[in-house]
Amino acid sequence: MKINLIGVPIFYGCDNKGVEFGPDTLRENGIDNIAKKYGHELCDLGNIIVPKVEESHKYVAHETMKYLDTVTKVNEDLANEVYNSLNSGVFPFIVGGDHSLGLGSVSGASKYLDDISVIWVDAHGDINTDTTSPSGNVHGMPLSAAMGIGHENLTNIFYKGRKVNPENVYIIGARDLDKGEKDLICELGLNVWSTEHIKKNGAESVIKELIQILNNKGSKNIHLSFDIDALDSMLVPGTGTPVSNGLSIVEVKYILMSILDTKHVKSMDFVELNPKIDKDNKTLELSLEMIDLIFSHI
């Protein structure tokens, strides 16, 4: 398979420095060799340019959302890269950076792909808005914005309006949801499988249910967005918003493998590796292990 590697070295969405070094750290530790091991032709498109912004300017564009203009610009550029990759028949593999980039990747994919489905594997829902977010960090808003909910600067990235129908959004592994997010899940009837649900019923049961829904809908175009904090915090110290009582390595591997084995995943994010706060490269090594699994099933 032809794969375009797109780095997005952004920390402005999480306001936690260090995560911007994720893409280059993965490059330095052989992500290209992993792709070659499985016969893929990987083209490294380099990093999306992320303008430098002084911390004192974080609220210049909006009174509560941090670094809004910069996050918007980066996502616009990413969306264009993802769209062009798909238009060229190449699989875009986006590495971050914080999860605010998910809005750009979904936006680019949805412009090219018909009736896109989005599978969001994450400890968080990322469905806050400027009015519900306790922190103002935009990495907690990309999925809601992709559904057309939230501030117009975010919902109208790349092209105006909704990028994905809420009925085609699937959140797996959530266990740290804000009140506004819980309310939105109830309001929209979103498909959400919490970590607690997965632990109780088993990853196999959850995946079986997910695949059945996708098959019943005839879903052929999937964007898969994977945040490493879906894993238990003990396993991934090198991520900005770790959450305890998370998924095991075995559970995450099974989930990713099963989704990729549908052969309907057309683009993917891998986000929130923060090498600067990692301990003994534990998170880096696990990230490379996850990428090895991904490239073996992509």
C-alpha positions in Angstrom: 0.0 0.0 0.0 1.1 3.6 -0.6 1.1 5.6 2.6 1.6 9.3 3.1 3.1 10.1 6.5 1.9 13.5 7.6 3.3 15.0 10.8 1.4 17.6 12.8 3.7 19.0 15.5 1.1 20.9 17.4 0.6 21.4 21.2 -1.7 24.4 21.0 -4.8 22.3 21.2 -3.8 20.8 24.5 -1.7 23.7 25.9 0.9 21.1 27.1 4.3 21.4 25.5 6.2 18.3 24.4 3.6 16.6 22.3 4.8 18.6 19.3 7.9 16.4 19.3 5.9 13.2 18.7 6.1 13.1 14.9 9.9 13.5 14.6 10.5 11.1 17.5 8.6 8.4 15.7 10.6 9.2 12.5 13.9 9.0 14.4 12.9 5.6 15.8 12.2 3.9 12.5 8.5 4.4 11.6 9.6 4.2 7.9 11.3 0.8 8.5 8.1 -0.5 10.1 6.2 0.4 7.0 8.8 -1.2 4.7 8.7 -4.4 6.8 5.2 -5.0 5.6 5.8 -4.0 2.0 4.3 -0.6 2.2 5.6 2.3 0.1 5.8 5.2 2.6 6.3 8.7 1.5 7.1 11.2 4.3 5.4 14.5 3.5 7.1 16.1 6.4 5.4 18.2 9.0 2.5 20.7 8.6 3.9 24.1 9.5 2.8 25.2 12.9 3.3 28.9 13.6 5.0 29.9 16.8 2.7 31.8 19.1 3.6 33.5 22.4 1.8 32.1 25.4 0.6 35.7 26.2 -1.4 35.6 22.9 -3.3 32.4 23.6 -6.7 34.2 24.0 -6.2 36.8 21.2 -8.6 35.1 18.8 -11.2 34.0 21.4 -11.9 34.7 25.0 -12.1 31.1 26.2 -10.7 28.9 23.4 -6.9 28.8 23.4 -4.8 29.5 20.3 -7.9 29.3 18.1 -6.5 31.0 15.0 -3.4 28.8 15.0 -5.3 25.6 15.6 -7.7 26.6 12.8 -4.9 27.3 10.3 -3.0 24.1 11.1 -6.2 22.1 10.6 -7.0 23.8 7.3 -3.6 22.9 6.0 -3.9 19.3 7.3 -7.3 18.9 5.7 -5.8 19.9 2.4 -3.0 17.4 2.7 -5.4 14.6 3.7 -7.7 15.4 0.8 -4.9 15.5 -1.7 -3.5 12.2 -0.5 -6.9 10.4 -0.8 -7.4 12.1 -4.2 -4.1 10.6 -5.3 -5.0 7.1 -4.1 -2.7 7.2 -1.1 -3.5 6.3 2.5 -2.9 9.3 4.8 -1.4 8.3 8.1 -1.4 11.4 10.4 0.9 11.5 13.5 0.7 14.1 16.2 0.8 16.3 18.1 -2.4 16.7 20.1 -5.8 15.5 19.1 -7.0 18.9 17.8 -5.6 17.7 14.5 -8.5 15.2 14.3 -10.7 17.9 13.0 -8.4 18.6 10.0 -8.0 14.9 9.1 -11.7 14.2 9.3 -12.5 17.4 7.3 -10.1 16.4 4.5 -11.2 12.8 4.5 -14.9 13.7 4.5 -14.5 16.0 1.5 -13.2 13.1 -0.6 -15.0 10.1 0.9 -18.8 9.6 0.6 -20.8 9.1 3.8 -17.8 8.8 6.1 -17.8 7.0 9.4 -15.5 8.1 12.2 -14.2 5.7 14.9 -12.6 7.6 17.8 -10.6 5.4 20.1 -9.8 7.7 23.1 -10.2 8.0 26.9 -12.0 11.3 26.2 -15.0 12.1 24.0 -13.5 15.2 22.5 -17.0 16.5 22.0 -16.8 19.7 24.1 -17.5 23.1 22.6 -16.4 26.6 23.5 -19.4 26.8 25.9 -19.0 23.5 27.6 -15.2 23.0 27.8 -13.8 23.5 31.4 -10.3 24.1 30.0 -10.7 25.9 26.7 -8.3 23.4 25.1 -9.4 22.7 21.5 -8.1 19.1 21.6 -11.3 18.4 23.5 -13.5 19.8 20.7 -12.5 18.2 17.3 -15.1 15.5 17.1 -18.0 17.8 18.1 -16.8 20.3 15.5 -16.6 17.6 12.9 -20.3 16.9 13.7 -21.1 20.5 13.1 -21.5 21.4 16.7 -19.6 24.3 18.3 -18.0 27.5 17.2 -18.2 28.3 13.5 -14.5 28.8 13.2 -14.1 25.1 13.9 -17.2 23.7 12.3 -16.4 25.5 9.0 -12.8 24.3 8.6 -11.9 23.4 5.0 -15.5 23.7 3.9 -18.7 25.0 5.5 -20.9 22.7 7.6 -20.9 19.2 9.1 -18.2 16.7 8.1 -19.7 13.6 9.6 -23.2 12.6 10.6 -23.4 11.9 14.3 -25.1 8.6 13.5 -21.8 7.6 11.9 -19.6 8.4 14.9 -18.3 5.7 17.2 -16.4 6.4 20.4 -14.5 3.6 22.0 -12.7 3.6 25.3 -14.1 6.8 26.8 -13.9 7.1 30.6 -13.2 10.8 31.3 -16.2 12.7 30.0 -17.3 16.3 31.0 -20.9 17.1 31.8 -21.5 18.8 28.5 -20.1 15.8 26.6 -22.4 13.4 28.5 -25.4 15.7 27.7 -24.5 15.7 24.0 -24.1 11.9 24.0 -27.6 11.6 25.4 -29.0 14.3 23.1 -27.6 12.8 19.9 -27.8 9.1 20.9 -24.1 8.7 20.0 -22.6 5.2 19.8 -20.2 5.1 22.8 -18.5 2.1 24.3 -16.9 3.2 27.6 -13.9 1.5 29.0 -16.1 0.1 31.8 -18.4 -1.4 29.2 -15.5 -3.0 27.4 -14.1 -4.5 30.6 -17.5 -5.8 31.6 -18.5 -7.3 28.2 -15.2 -7.9 26.5 -13.5 -6.2 23.5 -14.8 -9.0 21.3 -18.4 -8.3 22.1 -18.0 -4.6 21.5 -16.2 -5.1 18.2 -18.8 -7.6 17.1 -21.5 -5.0 17.8 -19.6 -2.2 16.1 -18.9 -4.3 12.9 -22.6 -5.3 12.8 -23.7 -1.7 12.9 -21.2 -0.7 10.2 -22.3 -3.7 8.0 -26.0 -2.9 8.4 -25.3 0.7 7.3 -23.1 -0.4 4.4 -20.3 1.8 5.8 -17.3 1.5 3.4 -15.3 4.6 4.3 -13.9 4.9 7.8 -11.6 7.4 9.4 -9.9 5.9 12.4 -8.6 8.2 15.1 -6.4 6.7 17.8 -5.3 8.5 20.9 -2.8 6.6 23.0 -4.4 7.7 26.2 -7.1 5.1 25.5 -4.5 2.8 27.1 -4.3 2.7 30.9 -2.2 5.6 32.3 0.3 3.1 33.8 1.2 2.0 30.3 1.5 5.4 28.7 3.2 7.9 31.1 4.3 9.9 28.0 0.9 11.4 27.2 -0.6 14.7 28.2 -3.9 13.6 29.6 -3.5 10.1 31.0 -6.5 8.4 32.6 -6.4 5.5 35.0 -8.4 2.3 34.7 -7.8 2.3 30.9 -7.6 -0.4 28.3 -4.9 -3.0 28.2 -2.4 -3.5 25.4 -4.3 -6.7 24.4 -7.6 -4.9 24.3 -6.3 -2.0 22.2 -4.5 -4.3 19.8 -7.6 -6.4 19.3 -9.7 -3.3 18.7 -7.3 -1.7 16.2 -6.7 -5.0 14.4 -10.4 -5.8 14.1 -11.3 -2.4 12.7 -8.4 -2.4 10.3 -9.3 -5.9 9.1 -12.6 -4.6 7.8 -10.4 -3.0 5.0 -12.7 0.0 5.1 -10.3 2.3 7.0 -9.2 4.9 4.4 -7.3 7.3 6.7 -6.0 7.3 10.3 -4.6 9.5 13.1 -2.1 8.5 15.8 -1.9 11.2 18.4 -0.8 12.5 21.8 2.6 10.9 22.2 4.6 13.3 24.4 8.3 12.2 24.4 9.3 15.0 26.9 7.3 13.5 29.7 7.8 9.9 28.9 9.6 7.6 31.4 12.4 5.3 30.0 10.9 5.6 26.5 8.0 3.4 27.8 5.3 5.2 25.8 7.5 5.5 22.7 8.2 1.8 22.6 4.6 1.0 23.1 3.6 3.5 20.3 6.0 1.8 17.9 4.5 -1.5 18.9 1.0 -0.2 18.1 2.2 1.3 14.8 3.8 -2.1 13.9 0.4 -3.7 14.5 -1.4 -1.0 12.4 1.0 -1.3 9.5 0.6 -5.1 9.5 -3.1 -4.8 9.1 -3.6 -1.7 7.2 
